[in-house]
Amino acid sequence: MIGCKSSLIMQFLTKISGEDNNMLVERITEEEVKNAVWMCDNSKSLGPDDFNFGFIKFCWEKIKVDVIRAVSNFEESGRWPRGTNASFISLILKVDNLQSLNDFRPISLVAA
């Protein structure tokens, strides 16, 4: 039964349009990085000893070049600088009969 579920999940997840695939492999833009930062709650921070997003937004014009450079370096190398946390999103199946993406529960796995 498990093999059947994983086969169905893989079949469901591999159906992606050419347009969507192109969007997923394009370079990340400055606007996308800024939008991601602005979506974060001002009181949240990247870690217990880090600046919160309110501070990052306040200083955006001064730090954006470094933030964009870090994202670009990650795109090219696939690695974050040492000491940076990484998280992975995994999709957990919520139901036995997979019908749509709403049948998954996303969960973040944080690697320190």
N, C-alpha and C positions, 0 to 999 in steps of 0.2 A: 504493500500500500504506500509506503514512504517513497519508493522509486517512482510510482505513478504520480504522486503529488509533485515531486521535484521535476519530473518531466513536464507536467502541465504548467508549473511555474515558469520553467525555462522557456517553454513555447510561448507563454503569455508575455514574458519580459523581452523576448527577442523580436517582437513585432514593433518595429520603430520605422517611421517614415524616413526617407532620404533627407527631407528638410529638417526634421528633428535631429537626425544624426549630424548634419552639418552644423546646426546650432550648438550641439554639445561639444564639438571638436574645435570650434572657433576660439580665438584668443579671448581671454577675459578682458573686458574694457574697463577703463577708469570709472565710467559711469556705473557699471555693475558692482565694482568694489565699493564705491561710495553708497550705492543703494543698499548693499548688504550691511554696511556699518550703520546706516540710518535706520534700518529695520530693527536694530538691537535697542533694548531698553537702556536709557541713560544711566541707570543705577547698576547695570551689570558690568562685569569685567571679565577679562580673559583668564584670570587666575586670582588667587588671594592677594598677591603682591603687585598686581597690575593696575594700570589706570582704568577707570570705568569709561564706558562709551560716551558719556556726557563730556568728559574731558577730551576724548579723541575727536569728537565732533567739533568741540570748541577750537581745537588746535588743527583742524583738518588742513587748512591751507598751508601750514608749516610742515606737516608730517606726511601729506598725501604722496609725495614723490617716493619716500622710503617705503610706505605701505604698498604702493603700486609695484615698486622694484621687488619687494619680497614675494608678491603674488606672481610676478613675471618669472622670477628665479625658480619658484615652485613649478610653474608650468613647464619650464625648460628641463629641469633636473628631476622633477618628481619627488623632491625632498624638501622638507622644511629645515630651517637652521637648527642646529643642536640646541636643546633646551626649550624648544617650542612644542607645545602639545598638539596632538593630531587627534581627530575624531573621525570615525567611520559610521555611516548610516547603514543599518541592516534592516531589511524588511521581514517582519515576522508575520506569518500567515495567521489571520484571526478566525477563519472559517474553514470548513472541510471542502466546500464547493466554491472554488475560485471563480469569480465573475468579473471583478474590476479591481483597480488599484486601491479602492476603498476597503478591499478585503485584507489589506496589509496594515500592520501597525509598524511605523518607523521607530527604530530605537537607535540612539547614539552610543557608540562604543568609544570611549576616550582612552587614548594611549598616552601615558605620561613619558 
